[in-house]
Amino acid sequence: MTESTLPETPRERLVHEFKNHLSVIVGFCDVLLRELPEGDAKRADLAQIQRAALAAVALLPELPGHASATDA
């Protein structure tokens, strides 16, 4: 078996799923930030949510069971 076809461990699956959920958060924040006008008060809140999600994505390579830094 090659490395790409090896079965994932439970931790690797968890990291993968966590990344998927964070990607949705980052993506929706991006869409909403593009749609809201510059002066809208909600922009700061959305930007903060997006920064927090991106920070969490950046931590994924540090989690036990993470396959490689290129997965995040």
N, C-alpha and C positions, 0 to 999 in steps of 0.2 A: 504494500500500500504506500502510495506517496503521501507526503505531508498534507496535501490538499484534500485527500480522500479519507484521512483518518477520522474516526468518529470523534465528535466533540465530547469533552467532559461536561458534567453538569455545570461546573463553574464557567466554562467557556460559553455554554449556551446562555447562562444567566447574563454574562457580560455582553454577548451579542444582542440579547433581547433588550437589555438596558440601553444599549447604544441605539437600537431602533426607536425606542420611546423618546429618547432625547432628541433624535433627529426630527421626529414629528414636532416636538416643541419648538426647536430652532426654526424649522421650516415655516410653521404657522406664524411665529413671531415675525419672520422675514416678510411674509405675505401681508400681514396686518400693518407692519411698519411702512411698507410701500403704499398701502391704500390710505392710511391716515394722513391728513394734512399736517404740514410742519408745525403748526401751532397747537395741535391737539394735545391735551394734558395726558392722554393715555400712552403717548409715545414713550415717555420716560419709564413708565411701568413695564411696557413691553420690552424695551431695551434692557431693562434690568433682568427680566425673566430670561431673555435670550443670552445675556452675559453669563448668568448662573448655569444655564443648560450647557453652554459652550465650555465653561469651566469644568463641569461634570464630565463632559466628553473627554476633555484633556486629562482627566484623572484615570480614565479607563485603562490605559496601559499599566498603571500602577497596581491594579486589582489582581489578586491571585487568580490564576486560571486564564488570564488574558493570553491569547495565542501569540500575537505579535503587535508591535506598534503600528503596523500598516493597516490593521483591522479597524482602528478608530477613526 
